[in-house]
Amino acid sequence: MPKSKAMYGISRIDDELHRTHAWRVSLRRQNKQIVKNFPDKTWGGKRKALNAAKAYRDDIVSTYPPTTRKQFCTARRRHNKSGITGVYRYAKRYKLKDGCVKELWYWEAHWPTGKNSFEKATFAIKHYGERRAKQLAVAARKAGVAKLEGVFWASERGVKS
Protein backbone atom coordinates (compact mmCIF):
# COMPACT_ATOMS: atom_id res chain seq x y z
CA MET A 1 0.00 0.00 0.00
CA PRO A 2 1.54 3.35 -1.03
CA LYS A 3 2.21 5.95 1.63
CA SER A 4 0.21 9.15 1.73
CA LYS A 5 1.82 12.51 0.98
CA ALA A 6 1.38 13.36 4.66
CA MET A 7 3.75 10.51 5.58
CA TYR A 8 6.26 11.00 2.73
CA GLY A 9 9.75 10.15 4.01
CA ILE A 10 8.49 9.18 7.48
CA SER A 11 8.33 5.68 8.94
CA ARG A 12 7.63 4.21 12.36
CA ILE A 13 10.10 2.26 14.51
CA ASP A 14 8.60 0.14 17.30
CA ASP A 15 11.20 -2.28 18.60
CA GLU A 16 10.24 -3.85 21.95
CA LEU A 17 13.51 -5.76 22.26
CA HIS A 18 15.61 -2.57 22.24
CA ARG A 19 12.83 -0.40 23.71
CA THR A 20 12.96 1.92 20.69
CA HIS A 21 9.80 3.80 19.79
CA ALA A 22 10.30 6.62 17.33
CA TRP A 23 9.42 8.22 14.03
CA ARG A 24 12.19 8.20 11.42
CA VAL A 25 12.64 10.75 8.66
CA SER A 26 14.61 9.27 5.78
CA LEU A 27 15.02 11.21 2.53
CA ARG A 28 17.41 11.26 -0.38
CA ARG A 29 17.97 14.77 -1.67
CA GLN A 30 20.60 15.88 -4.18
CA ASN A 31 22.51 12.60 -3.76
CA LYS A 32 22.57 12.88 0.04
CA GLN A 33 20.85 10.46 2.39
CA ILE A 34 19.25 12.38 5.27
CA VAL A 35 18.10 10.31 8.26
CA LYS A 36 16.93 11.52 11.67
CA ASN A 37 14.97 9.78 14.43
CA PHE A 38 12.35 11.41 16.66
CA PRO A 39 11.96 9.25 19.80
CA ASP A 40 8.58 9.38 21.57
CA LYS A 41 10.24 9.73 24.98
CA THR A 42 12.39 12.72 23.94
CA TRP A 43 9.51 14.54 22.28
CA GLY A 44 6.89 13.87 24.96
CA GLY A 45 4.81 11.24 23.21
CA LYS A 46 4.03 9.61 19.89
CA ARG A 47 1.92 12.47 18.47
CA LYS A 48 4.44 15.21 19.40
CA ALA A 49 7.30 13.16 17.96
CA LEU A 50 5.35 12.71 14.71
CA ASN A 51 4.65 16.46 14.50
CA ALA A 52 8.36 17.19 15.02
CA ALA A 53 9.29 14.61 12.36
CA LYS A 54 6.85 16.18 9.86
CA ALA A 55 8.19 19.68 10.56
CA TYR A 56 11.76 18.44 10.04
CA ARG A 57 10.78 16.60 6.85
CA ASP A 58 8.99 19.70 5.49
CA ASP A 59 12.05 21.83 6.23
CA ILE A 60 14.32 19.37 4.38
CA VAL A 61 11.92 19.20 1.41
CA SER A 62 11.77 22.99 1.12
CA THR A 63 15.53 23.49 1.69
CA TYR A 64 16.75 20.80 -0.69
CA PRO A 65 14.86 20.60 -3.98
CA PRO A 66 14.09 17.12 -5.29
CA THR A 67 16.35 15.54 -7.87
CA THR A 68 15.21 16.51 -11.34
CA ARG A 69 14.76 13.91 -14.03
CA LYS A 70 17.70 15.40 -15.92
CA GLN A 71 19.94 15.18 -12.84
CA PHE A 72 18.92 11.58 -12.20
CA CYS A 73 19.52 10.62 -15.83
CA THR A 74 23.01 12.12 -15.91
CA ALA A 75 24.27 10.47 -12.72
CA ARG A 76 26.79 7.81 -13.67
CA ARG A 77 26.04 4.37 -12.26
CA ARG A 78 28.74 2.07 -10.93
CA HIS A 79 28.12 -0.55 -13.67
CA ASN A 80 28.75 2.01 -16.44
CA LYS A 81 31.63 0.93 -18.69
CA SER A 82 31.43 3.43 -21.55
CA GLY A 83 32.01 6.52 -19.43
CA ILE A 84 28.78 8.08 -20.72
CA THR A 85 25.56 7.58 -18.78
CA GLY A 86 22.89 5.77 -20.79
CA VAL A 87 25.24 4.88 -23.66
CA TYR A 88 26.77 1.48 -24.10
CA ARG A 89 28.39 -0.84 -26.64
CA TYR A 90 27.03 -4.31 -27.20
CA ALA A 91 26.98 -7.20 -29.65
CA LYS A 92 23.91 -8.83 -31.12
CA ARG A 93 24.65 -12.49 -31.70
CA TYR A 94 22.99 -14.65 -34.32
CA LYS A 95 23.53 -18.15 -35.62
CA LEU A 96 23.98 -18.99 -39.29
CA LYS A 97 22.43 -22.07 -40.87
CA ASP A 98 25.81 -23.81 -40.73
CA GLY A 99 25.89 -23.29 -36.91
CA CYS A 100 28.51 -20.55 -36.98
CA VAL A 101 27.82 -17.68 -34.53
CA LYS A 102 28.28 -14.12 -35.78
CA GLU A 103 28.21 -10.84 -33.88
CA LEU A 104 27.11 -7.39 -34.97
CA TRP A 105 28.39 -4.62 -32.71
CA TYR A 106 26.39 -1.50 -31.86
CA TRP A 107 26.47 1.66 -29.77
CA GLU A 108 23.10 2.24 -28.12
CA ALA A 109 21.63 5.16 -26.18
CA HIS A 110 18.71 4.92 -23.71
CA TRP A 111 16.71 7.69 -22.04
CA PRO A 112 13.41 7.77 -20.16
CA THR A 113 10.27 9.28 -21.65
CA GLY A 114 7.83 8.53 -18.84
CA LYS A 115 7.64 6.79 -15.49
CA ASN A 116 7.86 3.30 -17.00
CA SER A 117 8.85 4.01 -20.57
CA PHE A 118 12.01 4.84 -22.47
CA GLU A 119 13.34 5.41 -25.95
CA LYS A 120 16.52 4.14 -27.50
CA ALA A 121 18.64 4.73 -30.55
CA THR A 122 21.02 2.14 -31.98
CA PHE A 123 23.98 2.73 -34.29
CA ALA A 124 25.78 -0.13 -36.02
CA ILE A 125 29.56 0.00 -35.82
CA LYS A 126 29.79 -1.86 -39.14
CA HIS A 127 27.74 0.88 -40.82
CA TYR A 128 29.10 4.04 -39.10
CA GLY A 129 32.47 2.96 -37.77
CA GLU A 130 33.37 2.75 -34.07
CA ARG A 131 33.95 6.44 -33.43
CA ARG A 132 30.99 7.81 -35.40
CA ALA A 133 28.54 5.23 -34.00
CA LYS A 134 29.53 6.24 -30.46
CA GLN A 135 29.24 9.96 -31.30
CA LEU A 136 25.75 9.43 -32.72
CA ALA A 137 24.67 7.47 -29.65
CA VAL A 138 25.98 10.19 -27.31
CA ALA A 139 24.20 12.88 -29.36
CA ALA A 140 20.92 10.91 -29.37
CA ARG A 141 21.10 10.45 -25.59
CA LYS A 142 21.85 14.14 -25.05
CA ALA A 143 18.89 15.18 -27.23
CA GLY A 144 16.55 12.75 -25.46
CA VAL A 145 17.56 13.86 -21.95
CA ALA A 146 17.25 17.53 -22.97
CA LYS A 147 13.51 16.98 -23.51
CA LEU A 148 12.97 15.70 -19.96
CA GLU A 149 10.97 17.83 -17.55
CA GLY A 150 9.94 17.56 -13.91
CA VAL A 151 11.42 15.69 -10.98
CA PHE A 152 12.63 12.13 -10.64
CA TRP A 153 9.58 9.92 -10.02
CA ALA A 154 10.72 8.79 -6.55
CA SER A 155 10.82 12.45 -5.43
CA GLU A 156 7.33 13.35 -6.73
CA ARG A 157 5.55 12.75 -3.42
CA GLY A 158 7.74 15.33 -1.70
CA VAL A 159 6.97 18.12 -4.14
CA LYS A 160 4.62 20.78 -2.81
CA SER A 161 1.73 21.31 -5.21
TIVEX-803997 format. One record per residue (C-alpha): residue number from 1; z, x, y. Coordinates in Angstrom, 2 decimals. Example, Ala and Ser with C-alpha at 12.3 -4.5 7.8 and 13.67 -1.06 7.14 Angstrom:
<recs>
<rec><resi>1</resi><z>7.80</z><x>12.30</x><y>-4.50</y></rec>
<rec><resi>2</resi><z>7.14</z><x>13.67</x><y>-1.06</y></rec>
</recs>
This chain:
<recs>
<rec><resi>1</resi><z>0.00</z><x>0.00</x><y>0.00</y></rec>
<rec><resi>2</resi><z>-1.03</z><x>1.54</x><y>3.35</y></rec>
<rec><resi>3</resi><z>1.63</z><x>2.21</x><y>5.95</y></rec>
<rec><resi>4</resi><z>1.73</z><x>0.21</x><y>9.15</y></rec>
<rec><resi>5</resi><z>0.98</z><x>1.82</x><y>12.51</y></rec>
<rec><resi>6</resi><z>4.66</z><x>1.38</x><y>13.36</y></rec>
<rec><resi>7</resi><z>5.58</z><x>3.75</x><y>10.51</y></rec>
<rec><resi>8</resi><z>2.73</z><x>6.26</x><y>11.00</y></rec>
<rec><resi>9</resi><z>4.01</z><x>9.75</x><y>10.15</y></rec>
<rec><resi>10</resi><z>7.48</z><x>8.49</x><y>9.18</y></rec>
<rec><resi>11</resi><z>8.94</z><x>8.33</x><y>5.68</y></rec>
<rec><resi>12</resi><z>12.36</z><x>7.63</x><y>4.21</y></rec>
<rec><resi>13</resi><z>14.51</z><x>10.10</x><y>2.26</y></rec>
<rec><resi>14</resi><z>17.30</z><x>8.60</x><y>0.14</y></rec>
<rec><resi>15</resi><z>18.60</z><x>11.20</x><y>-2.28</y></rec>
<rec><resi>16</resi><z>21.95</z><x>10.24</x><y>-3.85</y></rec>
<rec><resi>17</resi><z>22.26</z><x>13.51</x><y>-5.76</y></rec>
<rec><resi>18</resi><z>22.24</z><x>15.61</x><y>-2.57</y></rec>
<rec><resi>19</resi><z>23.71</z><x>12.83</x><y>-0.40</y></rec>
<rec><resi>20</resi><z>20.69</z><x>12.96</x><y>1.92</y></rec>
<rec><resi>21</resi><z>19.79</z><x>9.80</x><y>3.80</y></rec>
<rec><resi>22</resi><z>17.33</z><x>10.30</x><y>6.62</y></rec>
<rec><resi>23</resi><z>14.03</z><x>9.42</x><y>8.22</y></rec>
<rec><resi>24</resi><z>11.42</z><x>12.19</x><y>8.20</y></rec>
<rec><resi>25</resi><z>8.66</z><x>12.64</x><y>10.75</y></rec>
<rec><resi>26</resi><z>5.78</z><x>14.61</x><y>9.27</y></rec>
<rec><resi>27</resi><z>2.53</z><x>15.02</x><y>11.21</y></rec>
<rec><resi>28</resi><z>-0.38</z><x>17.41</x><y>11.26</y></rec>
<rec><resi>29</resi><z>-1.67</z><x>17.97</x><y>14.77</y></rec>
<rec><resi>30</resi><z>-4.18</z><x>20.60</x><y>15.88</y></rec>
<rec><resi>31</resi><z>-3.76</z><x>22.51</x><y>12.60</y></rec>
<rec><resi>32</resi><z>0.04</z><x>22.57</x><y>12.88</y></rec>
<rec><resi>33</resi><z>2.39</z><x>20.85</x><y>10.46</y></rec>
<rec><resi>34</resi><z>5.27</z><x>19.25</x><y>12.38</y></rec>
<rec><resi>35</resi><z>8.26</z><x>18.10</x><y>10.31</y></rec>
<rec><resi>36</resi><z>11.67</z><x>16.93</x><y>11.52</y></rec>
<rec><resi>37</resi><z>14.43</z><x>14.97</x><y>9.78</y></rec>
<rec><resi>38</resi><z>16.66</z><x>12.35</x><y>11.41</y></rec>
<rec><resi>39</resi><z>19.80</z><x>11.96</x><y>9.25</y></rec>
<rec><resi>40</resi><z>21.57</z><x>8.58</x><y>9.38</y></rec>
<rec><resi>41</resi><z>24.98</z><x>10.24</x><y>9.73</y></rec>
<rec><resi>42</resi><z>23.94</z><x>12.39</x><y>12.72</y></rec>
<rec><resi>43</resi><z>22.28</z><x>9.51</x><y>14.54</y></rec>
<rec><resi>44</resi><z>24.96</z><x>6.89</x><y>13.87</y></rec>
<rec><resi>45</resi><z>23.21</z><x>4.81</x><y>11.24</y></rec>
<rec><resi>46</resi><z>19.89</z><x>4.03</x><y>9.61</y></rec>
<rec><resi>47</resi><z>18.47</z><x>1.92</x><y>12.47</y></rec>
<rec><resi>48</resi><z>19.40</z><x>4.44</x><y>15.21</y></rec>
<rec><resi>49</resi><z>17.96</z><x>7.30</x><y>13.16</y></rec>
<rec><resi>50</resi><z>14.71</z><x>5.35</x><y>12.71</y></rec>
<rec><resi>51</resi><z>14.50</z><x>4.65</x><y>16.46</y></rec>
<rec><resi>52</resi><z>15.02</z><x>8.36</x><y>17.19</y></rec>
<rec><resi>53</resi><z>12.36</z><x>9.29</x><y>14.61</y></rec>
<rec><resi>54</resi><z>9.86</z><x>6.85</x><y>16.18</y></rec>
<rec><resi>55</resi><z>10.56</z><x>8.19</x><y>19.68</y></rec>
<rec><resi>56</resi><z>10.04</z><x>11.76</x><y>18.44</y></rec>
<rec><resi>57</resi><z>6.85</z><x>10.78</x><y>16.60</y></rec>
<rec><resi>58</resi><z>5.49</z><x>8.99</x><y>19.70</y></rec>
<rec><resi>59</resi><z>6.23</z><x>12.05</x><y>21.83</y></rec>
<rec><resi>60</resi><z>4.38</z><x>14.32</x><y>19.37</y></rec>
<rec><resi>61</resi><z>1.41</z><x>11.92</x><y>19.20</y></rec>
<rec><resi>62</resi><z>1.12</z><x>11.77</x><y>22.99</y></rec>
<rec><resi>63</resi><z>1.69</z><x>15.53</x><y>23.49</y></rec>
<rec><resi>64</resi><z>-0.69</z><x>16.75</x><y>20.80</y></rec>
<rec><resi>65</resi><z>-3.98</z><x>14.86</x><y>20.60</y></rec>
<rec><resi>66</resi><z>-5.29</z><x>14.09</x><y>17.12</y></rec>
<rec><resi>67</resi><z>-7.87</z><x>16.35</x><y>15.54</y></rec>
<rec><resi>68</resi><z>-11.34</z><x>15.21</x><y>16.51</y></rec>
<rec><resi>69</resi><z>-14.03</z><x>14.76</x><y>13.91</y></rec>
<rec><resi>70</resi><z>-15.92</z><x>17.70</x><y>15.40</y></rec>
<rec><resi>71</resi><z>-12.84</z><x>19.94</x><y>15.18</y></rec>
<rec><resi>72</resi><z>-12.20</z><x>18.92</x><y>11.58</y></rec>
<rec><resi>73</resi><z>-15.83</z><x>19.52</x><y>10.62</y></rec>
<rec><resi>74</resi><z>-15.91</z><x>23.01</x><y>12.12</y></rec>
<rec><resi>75</resi><z>-12.72</z><x>24.27</x><y>10.47</y></rec>
<rec><resi>76</resi><z>-13.67</z><x>26.79</x><y>7.81</y></rec>
<rec><resi>77</resi><z>-12.26</z><x>26.04</x><y>4.37</y></rec>
<rec><resi>78</resi><z>-10.93</z><x>28.74</x><y>2.07</y></rec>
<rec><resi>79</resi><z>-13.67</z><x>28.12</x><y>-0.55</y></rec>
<rec><resi>80</resi><z>-16.44</z><x>28.75</x><y>2.01</y></rec>
<rec><resi>81</resi><z>-18.69</z><x>31.63</x><y>0.93</y></rec>
<rec><resi>82</resi><z>-21.55</z><x>31.43</x><y>3.43</y></rec>
<rec><resi>83</resi><z>-19.43</z><x>32.01</x><y>6.52</y></rec>
<rec><resi>84</resi><z>-20.72</z><x>28.78</x><y>8.08</y></rec>
<rec><resi>85</resi><z>-18.78</z><x>25.56</x><y>7.58</y></rec>
<rec><resi>86</resi><z>-20.79</z><x>22.89</x><y>5.77</y></rec>
<rec><resi>87</resi><z>-23.66</z><x>25.24</x><y>4.88</y></rec>
<rec><resi>88</resi><z>-24.10</z><x>26.77</x><y>1.48</y></rec>
<rec><resi>89</resi><z>-26.64</z><x>28.39</x><y>-0.84</y></rec>
<rec><resi>90</resi><z>-27.20</z><x>27.03</x><y>-4.31</y></rec>
<rec><resi>91</resi><z>-29.65</z><x>26.98</x><y>-7.20</y></rec>
<rec><resi>92</resi><z>-31.12</z><x>23.91</x><y>-8.83</y></rec>
<rec><resi>93</resi><z>-31.70</z><x>24.65</x><y>-12.49</y></rec>
<rec><resi>94</resi><z>-34.32</z><x>22.99</x><y>-14.65</y></rec>
<rec><resi>95</resi><z>-35.62</z><x>23.53</x><y>-18.15</y></rec>
<rec><resi>96</resi><z>-39.29</z><x>23.98</x><y>-18.99</y></rec>
<rec><resi>97</resi><z>-40.87</z><x>22.43</x><y>-22.07</y></rec>
<rec><resi>98</resi><z>-40.73</z><x>25.81</x><y>-23.81</y></rec>
<rec><resi>99</resi><z>-36.91</z><x>25.89</x><y>-23.29</y></rec>
<rec><resi>100</resi><z>-36.98</z><x>28.51</x><y>-20.55</y></rec>
<rec><resi>101</resi><z>-34.53</z><x>27.82</x><y>-17.68</y></rec>
<rec><resi>102</resi><z>-35.78</z><x>28.28</x><y>-14.12</y></rec>
<rec><resi>103</resi><z>-33.88</z><x>28.21</x><y>-10.84</y></rec>
<rec><resi>104</resi><z>-34.97</z><x>27.11</x><y>-7.39</y></rec>
<rec><resi>105</resi><z>-32.71</z><x>28.39</x><y>-4.62</y></rec>
<rec><resi>106</resi><z>-31.86</z><x>26.39</x><y>-1.50</y></rec>
<rec><resi>107</resi><z>-29.77</z><x>26.47</x><y>1.66</y></rec>
<rec><resi>108</resi><z>-28.12</z><x>23.10</x><y>2.24</y></rec>
<rec><resi>109</resi><z>-26.18</z><x>21.63</x><y>5.16</y></rec>
<rec><resi>110</resi><z>-23.71</z><x>18.71</x><y>4.92</y></rec>
<rec><resi>111</resi><z>-22.04</z><x>16.71</x><y>7.69</y></rec>
<rec><resi>112</resi><z>-20.16</z><x>13.41</x><y>7.77</y></rec>
<rec><resi>113</resi><z>-21.65</z><x>10.27</x><y>9.28</y></rec>
<rec><resi>114</resi><z>-18.84</z><x>7.83</x><y>8.53</y></rec>
<rec><resi>115</resi><z>-15.49</z><x>7.64</x><y>6.79</y></rec>
<rec><resi>116</resi><z>-17.00</z><x>7.86</x><y>3.30</y></rec>
<rec><resi>117</resi><z>-20.57</z><x>8.85</x><y>4.01</y></rec>
<rec><resi>118</resi><z>-22.47</z><x>12.01</x><y>4.84</y></rec>
<rec><resi>119</resi><z>-25.95</z><x>13.34</x><y>5.41</y></rec>
<rec><resi>120</resi><z>-27.50</z><x>16.52</x><y>4.14</y></rec>
<rec><resi>121</resi><z>-30.55</z><x>18.64</x><y>4.73</y></rec>
<rec><resi>122</resi><z>-31.98</z><x>21.02</x><y>2.14</y></rec>
<rec><resi>123</resi><z>-34.29</z><x>23.98</x><y>2.73</y></rec>
<rec><resi>124</resi><z>-36.02</z><x>25.78</x><y>-0.13</y></rec>
<rec><resi>125</resi><z>-35.82</z><x>29.56</x><y>0.00</y></rec>
<rec><resi>126</resi><z>-39.14</z><x>29.79</x><y>-1.86</y></rec>
<rec><resi>127</resi><z>-40.82</z><x>27.74</x><y>0.88</y></rec>
<rec><resi>128</resi><z>-39.10</z><x>29.10</x><y>4.04</y></rec>
<rec><resi>129</resi><z>-37.77</z><x>32.47</x><y>2.96</y></rec>
<rec><resi>130</resi><z>-34.07</z><x>33.37</x><y>2.75</y></rec>
<rec><resi>131</resi><z>-33.43</z><x>33.95</x><y>6.44</y></rec>
<rec><resi>132</resi><z>-35.40</z><x>30.99</x><y>7.81</y></rec>
<rec><resi>133</resi><z>-34.00</z><x>28.54</x><y>5.23</y></rec>
<rec><resi>134</resi><z>-30.46</z><x>29.53</x><y>6.24</y></rec>
<rec><resi>135</resi><z>-31.30</z><x>29.24</x><y>9.96</y></rec>
<rec><resi>136</resi><z>-32.72</z><x>25.75</x><y>9.43</y></rec>
<rec><resi>137</resi><z>-29.65</z><x>24.67</x><y>7.47</y></rec>
<rec><resi>138</resi><z>-27.31</z><x>25.98</x><y>10.19</y></rec>
<rec><resi>139</resi><z>-29.36</z><x>24.20</x><y>12.88</y></rec>
<rec><resi>140</resi><z>-29.37</z><x>20.92</x><y>10.91</y></rec>
<rec><resi>141</resi><z>-25.59</z><x>21.10</x><y>10.45</y></rec>
<rec><resi>142</resi><z>-25.05</z><x>21.85</x><y>14.14</y></rec>
<rec><resi>143</resi><z>-27.23</z><x>18.89</x><y>15.18</y></rec>
<rec><resi>144</resi><z>-25.46</z><x>16.55</x><y>12.75</y></rec>
<rec><resi>145</resi><z>-21.95</z><x>17.56</x><y>13.86</y></rec>
<rec><resi>146</resi><z>-22.97</z><x>17.25</x><y>17.53</y></rec>
<rec><resi>147</resi><z>-23.51</z><x>13.51</x><y>16.98</y></rec>
<rec><resi>148</resi><z>-19.96</z><x>12.97</x><y>15.70</y></rec>
<rec><resi>149</resi><z>-17.55</z><x>10.97</x><y>17.83</y></rec>
<rec><resi>150</resi><z>-13.91</z><x>9.94</x><y>17.56</y></rec>
<rec><resi>151</resi><z>-10.98</z><x>11.42</x><y>15.69</y></rec>
<rec><resi>152</resi><z>-10.64</z><x>12.63</x><y>12.13</y></rec>
<rec><resi>153</resi><z>-10.02</z><x>9.58</x><y>9.92</y></rec>
<rec><resi>154</resi><z>-6.55</z><x>10.72</x><y>8.79</y></rec>
<rec><resi>155</resi><z>-5.43</z><x>10.82</x><y>12.45</y></rec>
<rec><resi>156</resi><z>-6.73</z><x>7.33</x><y>13.35</y></rec>
<rec><resi>157</resi><z>-3.42</z><x>5.55</x><y>12.75</y></rec>
<rec><resi>158</resi><z>-1.70</z><x>7.74</x><y>15.33</y></rec>
<rec><resi>159</resi><z>-4.14</z><x>6.97</x><y>18.12</y></rec>
<rec><resi>160</resi><z>-2.81</z><x>4.62</x><y>20.78</y></rec>
<rec><resi>161</resi><z>-5.21</z><x>1.73</x><y>21.31</y></rec>
</recs>
